Amino acid sequence: MPPPFPLPDPMRRALDLARAAQEAGEVPIGAVVTLDGRIIGEGENRNRRDKDPTAHAEIVAIRSAAAHIGDFRLTGCDLWVTLEPCPMCAGAISHARIARLYYAAPDPKGGAIEQGPRLFNQPQCLHRPEVYGDIAAAEASALLRDFFVARR
């Protein structure tokens, strides 16, 4: 079922990146970093291709955005991702000083934002972005479900 509002362009792009990851044999997750509404970084899961356990879509997008602006702090930037970030990615989001996190589907098994450790609620977390979930959750969940059904 489509969301009751138009899907924002950054989430639409993140979903396109998730589909590209799937076509490459990766878990279908995509991410986009925006600044003032413009995309300045994007990424898709690349763990298998890069043989890198840290090559999650969020990390790839954050690295791309940091290179684009020439700073490791992404103050004022938004991150759009198709799945609730894991603990590693949540830590990177906090350290990068991302202002707002938008994610599509919750991740009951590995999520760290509103599931599991709820990293941004911990006293050790020095920066907490605004968080908005459940944006295009049905579409993102279907991509993931279809990917894993095909793998079994």
DOZA-954417 format. One record per residue: x negated, z, y negated of N, C-alpha, C, CB in turn; residue number from 1. Coordinates in steps of 0.001 Angstrom, whole numbers. Glycine has a CB too. Layout:
N
      nX      nZ      nY     caX     caZ     caY      cX      cZ      cY     cbX     cbZ     cbY   k
       X       Z       Y       X       Z       Y       X       Z       Y       X       Z       Y NUM
...
//
This chain:
152
      nX      nZ      nY     caX     caZ     caY      cX      cZ      cY     cbX     cbZ     cbY   k
    -843       0    1179       0       0       0    -885       0   -1239     958    1217       0   1
    -658    -905   -2196   -1495    -954   -3401   -1264     277   -4269   -1206   -2233   -4209   2
   -2268     633   -5086   -2091    1787   -5968    -973    1509   -6973   -3414    2122   -6707   3
    -391    2557   -7543     714    2372   -8493     240    1895   -9868    1483    3671   -8647   4
   -1027    1533   -9983   -1611    1069  -11239   -2607     -38  -10898   -2307    2249  -12029   5
   -2969    -865  -11856   -3957   -1916  -11554   -5293   -1304  -11131   -4162   -2835  -12782   6
   -5901   -1912  -10150   -7194   -1443   -9664   -8267   -1735  -10701   -7549   -2103   -8313   7
   -9017    -722  -11151  -10071    -964  -12147  -11126   -1938  -11613  -10739     364  -12553   8
  -11640   -2779  -12489  -12646   -3776  -12099  -13853   -3170  -11379  -13120   -4522  -13324   9
  -14392   -2021  -11833  -15546   -1478  -11107  -15219   -1115   -9655  -16073    -251  -11828  10
  -14017    -597   -9391  -13664    -272   -8009  -13437   -1555   -7211  -12402     624   -7962  11
  -12882   -2557   -7846  -12712   -3853   -7175  -14097   -4394   -6760  -11969   -4878   -8118  12
  -15075   -4290   -7656  -16441   -4752   -7347  -17057   -3906   -6235  -17336   -4696   -8611  13
  -16842   -2597   -6273  -17366   -1721   -5219  -16779   -2116   -3859  -17045    -234   -5535  14
  -15510   -2460   -3814  -14887   -2910   -2569  -15490   -4238   -2103  -13366   -3054   -2753  15
  -15773   -5138   -3046  -16447   -6399   -2689  -17825   -6125   -2085  -16586   -7313   -3934  16
  -18546   -5183   -2661  -19860   -4816   -2136  -19742   -4180    -750  -20569   -3854   -3100  17
  -18692   -3391    -540  -18463   -2797     781  -18234   -3894    1818  -17252   -1828     745  18
  -17463   -4905    1457  -17233   -6025    2377  -18551   -6774    2667  -16178   -7002    1783  19
  -19392   -6932    1650  -20691   -7586    1849  -21564   -6765    2794  -21411   -7787     496  20
  -21530   -5448    2652  -22290   -4579    3558  -21797   -4769    4993  -22161   -3087    3130  21
  -20486   -4811    5159  -19904   -4992    6485  -20356   -6316    7106  -18371   -4939    6405  22
  -20351   -7367    6316  -20785   -8678    6812  -22253   -8653    7250  -20580   -9749    5729  23
  -23031   -7763    6649  -24449   -7634    7001  -24669   -6640    8141  -25252   -7201    5780  24
  -23574   -6115    8705  -23694   -5174    9813  -23876   -3732    9404  -24820   -5565   10662  25
  -23680   -3449    8125  -23815   -2079    7608  -22442   -1416    7533  -24495   -2078    6208  26
  -22420     -90    7474  -21173     629    7226  -20650     166    5870  -21382    2197    7264  27
  -19381    -249    5776  -18861    -863    4554  -18579     123    3419  -17610   -1604    4873  28
  -19619     392    2670  -19501    1247    1493  -20207     533     348  -20112    2682    1746  29
  -19541     498    -804  -20101    -117   -1998  -20007     829   -3172  -19393   -1426   -2316  30
  -20898     649   -4148  -20922    1517   -5324  -21349     727   -6553  -21867    2714   -5101  31
  -20821    1145   -7696  -21111     503   -8978  -21321    1595  -10021  -19957    -473   -9405  32
  -22326    1421  -10870  -22543    2318  -12015  -22173    1535  -13276  -24047    2845  -12078  33
  -21372    2170  -14124  -20993    1544  -15390  -21429    2413  -16562  -19474    1298  -15442  34
  -21674    1749  -17674  -21962    2413  -18944  -21126    1702  -19992  -23510    2380  -19303  35
  -20275    2451  -20658  -19376    1868  -21659  -18571     704  -21082  -20175    1395  -22876  36
  -18162     842  -19815  -17327    -162  -19179  -18063   -1366  -18609  -16341    -632  -20141  37
  -19374   -1445  -18809  -20180   -2562  -18286  -20924   -2116  -17032  -21188   -3076  -19362  38
  -20963   -2978  -16039  -21722   -2674  -14822  -23213   -2793  -15126  -21315   -3629  -13650  39
  -23951   -1703  -14854  -25398   -1711  -15082  -26185   -1495  -13794  -25772    -641  -16093  40
  -25465   -1233  -12721  -26119   -1054  -11426  -25089   -1150  -10326  -26861     296  -11355  41
  -25505   -1662   -9188  -24593   -1734   -8059  -25388   -1658   -6773  -23749   -3023   -8107  42
  -24692   -1299   -5711  -25345   -1206   -4418  -24338   -1181   -3298  -26218      17   -4354  43
  -24835   -1475   -2132  -24055   -1394    -909  -24935    -698     108  -23585   -2814    -406  44
  -24339    -177    1158  -25147     463    2195  -26184    -522    2707  -24260     974    3357  45
  -27437     -45    2816  -28547    -891    3267  -29436    -155    4279  -29391   -1349    2062  46
  -28903     886    4903  -29721    1697    5819  -30391     878    6906  -28872    2762    6460  47
  -29612      63    7589  -30158    -710    8709  -31108   -1801    8219  -29022   -1335    9530  48
  -30700   -2530    7205  -31531   -3634    6702  -32856   -3145    6144  -30785   -4409    5629  49
  -32809   -2045    5391  -34027   -1533    4761  -34776    -526    5633  -33683    -892    3439  50
  -34155    -146    6759  -34728     894    7629  -35046    2140    6802  -36013     373    8346  51
  -34036    2535    6035  -34190    3625    5066  -32966    4533    5127  -34389    3068    3625  52
  -33118    5771    5583  -31973    6674    5677  -31382    7055    4312  -32380    7924    6411  53
  -32124    6826    3238  -31596    7157    1905  -30923    5966    1229  -32716    7675    1016  54
  -30841    4830    1876  -30294    3619    1248  -28769    3572    1321  -30875    2375    1914  55
  -28144    4671     941  -26687    4703     817  -26302    3916    -437  -26148    6184     750  56
  -25087    3415    -470  -24625    2595   -1592  -24822    3305   -2932  -23151    2235   -1407  57
  -24502    4594   -2984  -24620    5342   -4236  -26072    5402   -4716  -24068    6759   -4058  58
  -26993    5664   -3798  -28407    5771   -4153  -28925    4417   -4631  -29239    6277   -2947  59
  -28547    3350   -3920  -28979    2003   -4313  -28451    1686   -5713  -28484     937   -3285  60
  -27190    2009   -5985  -26595    1743   -7302  -27250    2588   -8389  -25086    2015   -7271  61
  -27523    3851   -8103  -28171    4733   -9081  -29576    4227   -9399  -28232    6188   -8551  62
  -30328    3824   -8373  -31674    3283   -8606  -31604    2017   -9470  -32376    2973   -7257  63
  -30647    1166   -9184  -30476     -78   -9947  -30147     219  -11409  -29366    -946   -9322  64
  -29235    1155  -11640  -28847    1509  -13011  -30011    2151  -13758  -27638    2462  -13000  65
  -30750    3043  -13102  -31896    3696  -13743  -32951    2668  -14145  -32514    4750  -12802  66
  -33194    1698  -13275  -34154     635  -13608  -33635    -188  -14786  -34410    -283  -12378  67
  -32336    -431  -14810  -31743   -1235  -15881  -31911    -572  -17249  -30261   -1474  -15598  68
  -31665     746  -17312  -31758    1411  -18622  -33135    2014  -18885  -30710    2499  -18722  69
  -33977    2059  -17861  -35329    2575  -18044  -35403    4087  -18147  -35928    1978  -19261  70
  -34496    4768  -17472  -34501    6230  -17495  -33852    6735  -16209  -33753    6783  -18758  71
  -34310    7886  -15707  -33713    8434  -14497  -32447    9220  -14799  -34709    9319  -13776  72
  -32211    9522  -16038  -30972   10195  -16446  -29935    9135  -16798  -31220   11158  -17660  73
  -28800    9212  -16159  -27718    8262  -16392  -26584    8937  -17156  -27202    7685  -15057  74
  -26957    9687  -18157  -25995   10406  -18994  -25000    9416  -19592  -26719   11198  -20118  75
  -23732    9745  -19480  -22689    8886  -20026  -22245    7789  -19087  -23157    8279  -21289  76
  -22872    7687  -17929  -22514    6644  -16967  -21447    7141  -15987  -23761    6177  -16198  77
  -20732    6184  -15416  -19729    6452  -14394  -20186    5833  -13090  -18339    5904  -14808  78
  -19874    6482  -11985  -20157    5939  -10659  -18840    5715   -9943  -21085    6888   -9838  79
  -18682    4510   -9419  -17491    4111   -8657  -17957    3832   -7240  -16768    2847   -9291  80
  -17371    4506   -6248  -17813    4328   -4863  -16602    4324   -3936  -18810    5446   -4451  81
  -16714    3602   -2841  -15567    3404   -1961  -15331    4551    -985  -15745    2142   -1194  82
  -16260    5484    -868  -16095    6636      16  -16644    7878    -673  -16807    6403    1380  83
  -15991    8989    -454  -16462   10263   -1005  -17939   10459    -644  -15600   11454    -470  84
  -18781   10742   -1641  -20219   10883   -1383  -20576   12037    -444  -20941   11072   -2681  85
  -21660   11821     309  -22232   12823    1205  -23052   13824     381  -23117   12147    2304  86
  -23580   14879    1002  -24390   15844     254  -25612   15230    -443  -24849   16927    1181  87
  -26311   14316     231  -27486   13689    -387  -27088   12942   -1657  -28174   12724     605  88
  -26034   12150   -1557  -25604   11352   -2703  -25030   12235   -3810  -24567   10315   -2268  89
  -24321   13288   -3433  -23799   14220   -4438  -24949   14858   -5217  -22929   15316   -3769  90
  -26022   15208   -4514  -27199   15753   -5193  -27802   14751   -6166  -28247   16175   -4174  91
  -27891   13500   -5749  -28436   12457   -6630  -27539   12251   -7843  -28600   11131   -5863  92
  -26235   12295   -7644  -25277   12144   -8749  -25486   13253   -9775  -23816   12166   -8221  93
  -25643   14466   -9287  -25871   15601  -10172  -27202   15463  -10913  -25842   16909   -9375  94
  -28271   15153  -10196  -29594   15028  -10814  -29658   13879  -11821  -30652   14826   -9739  95
  -28895   12815  -11577  -28876   11675  -12501  -28007   11957  -13728  -28369   10421  -11782  96
  -27249   13028  -13680  -26361   13411  -14784  -25224   12392  -15001  -27174   13560  -16074  97
  -24721   11847  -13888  -23560   10959  -13951  -22411   11722  -14606  -23154   10443  -12521  98
  -21723   11088  -15548  -20647   11764  -16282  -19359   11863  -15467  -20369   11032  -17583  99
  -18987   10742  -14805  -17736   10701  -14067  -17950    9998  -12730  -16639    9991  -14888 100
  -17351   10574  -11689  -17390   10000  -10352  -15976    9590   -9972  -17984   11004   -9315 101
  -15827    8328   -9595  -14557    7799   -9096  -14800    7366   -7660  -14020    6599   -9983 102
  -14012    7876   -6722  -14189    7420   -5349  -12848    7054   -4733  -14885    8494   -4508 103
  -12916    6180   -3733  -11704    5660   -3108  -11209    6616   -2018  -11961    4259   -2518 104
  -11835    6586    -875  -11351    7333     282  -12066    8677     434  -11529    6506    1547 105
  -11325    9703     834  -11982   10970    1169  -12743   10810    2486  -10941   12131    1270 106
  -13748   11662    2685  -14528   11635    3919  -14534   13022    4546  -15975   11150    3650 107
  -13536   13307    5409  -13450   14639    6019  -14666   15010    6855  -12226   14721    6875 108
  -15365   14017    7429  -16523   14305    8286  -17798   14540    7494  -16743   13171    9255 109
  -18031   13749    6441  -19324   13817    5769  -19271   14001    4271  -20074   12608    6057 110
  -18083   14078    3702  -17963   14214    2256  -18453   15557    1756  -16538   14012    1838 111
  -18916   15570     514  -19461   16808     -56  -18857   17133   -1416  -20969   16702    -184 112
  -17810   16401   -1814  -17225   16615   -3136  -15973   17478   -3031  -16892   15268   -3806 113
  -14995   16986   -2308  -13753   17740   -2118  -13569   18151    -667  -12554   16917   -2579 114
  -14525   17785     176  -14569   18171    1588  -15853   18978    1782  -14519   16904    2553 115
  -16034   19505    2961  -17308   20140    3332  -17846   21115    2299  -18333   19091    3577 116
  -19113   20937    1887  -19764   21932    1027  -19284   21955    -421  -21222   21695    1035 117
  -18542   20964    -849  -18060   20915   -2242  -19202   21227   -3205  -16889   21915   -2458 118
  -20200   20386   -3132  -21465   20624   -3828  -21312   20924   -5315  -22350   19438   -3662 119
  -20424   20227   -5989  -20297   20430   -7435  -19694   21792   -7787  -19444   19327   -8037 120
  -19125   22480   -6812  -18574   23815   -7048  -19592   24927   -6805  -17368   24034   -6164 121
  -20772   24575   -6315  -21784   25580   -5990  -22526   26022   -7250  -22781   25029   -4950 122
  -22874   27312   -7337  -23575   27793   -8528  -24949   27151   -8721  -23731   29288   -8452 123
  -25555   26645   -7641  -26867   26009   -7743  -26784   24602   -8342  -27519   25945   -6371 124
  -25600   24058   -8442  -25422   22716   -8992  -25493   22805  -10516  -24062   22086   -8528 125
  -26492   22149  -11086  -26737   22268  -12523  -25935   21290  -13379  -28188   22072  -12791 126
  -25429   20225  -12776  -24589   19268  -13515  -23408   18882  -12641  -25404   17998  -13938 127
  -22227   18964  -13223  -20998   18632  -12501  -20273   17507  -13219  -20081   19871  -12368 128
  -20176   16339  -12587  -19421   15263  -13225  -17924   15524  -13105  -19779   13901  -12598 129
  -17160   14845  -13931  -15712   14811  -13716  -15500   14009  -12439  -14929   14174  -14957 130
  -14527   14397  -11632  -14296   13733  -10351  -12862   13241  -10271  -14604   14682   -9177 131
  -12724   11973   -9864  -11416   11350   -9670  -11434   10666   -8309  -11080   10327  -10825 132
  -10599   11133   -7400  -10565   10566   -6059   -9284    9808   -5786  -10737   11649   -5036 133
   -9241    9238   -4596   -8048    8561   -4091   -7697    7309   -4889   -6876    9511   -4105 134
   -8717    6553   -5296   -8515    5282   -6003   -8758    4174   -4984   -9480    5140   -7265 135
   -7725    3448   -4601   -7816    2395   -3580   -8220    2982   -2231   -8826    1310   -4007 136
   -7761    4187   -1944   -8126    4864    -700   -7669    4091     527   -7536    6257    -673 137
   -6475    3523     492   -5959    2805    1666   -6835    1608    1999   -4512    2344    1427 138
   -7233     839     994   -8059    -345    1228   -9444      41    1741   -8185   -1168     -58 139
  -10057    1038    1122  -11384    1480    1547  -11332    2074    2954  -11951    2512     556 140
  -10299    2851    3240  -10152    3443    4577   -9970    2368    5637   -8964    4410    4608 141
   -9189    1332    5314   -8966     238    6266  -10274    -488    6582   -7931    -757    5709 142
  -11096    -714    5564  -12404   -1351    5794  -13236    -537    6781  -13172   -1513    4462 143
  -13296     759    6547  -14087    1631    7410  -13502    1700    8817  -14174    3031    6811 144
  -12200    1870    8903  -11541    1959   10204  -11774     680   11017  -10029    2212   10025 145
  -11567    -473   10397  -11767   -1747   11089  -13217   -1928   11534  -11355   -2907   10186 146
  -14144   -1495   10704  -15562   -1599   11035  -15871    -793   12299  -16432   -1111    9856 147
  -15403     450   12343  -15728    1306   13479  -14941     930   14732  -15465    2755   13126 148
  -13727     424   14584  -12975     -56   15749  -13710   -1235   16380  -11527    -467   15348 149
  -14225   -2131   15565  -14957   -3292   16074  -16254   -2883   16768  -15263   -4261   14934 150
  -16830   -1761   16364  -18097   -1289   16950  -17891    -650   18322  -18769    -282   16013 151
  -16678    -165   18596  -16425     569   19834  -16172    -329   20998  -15273    1483   19668 152
//
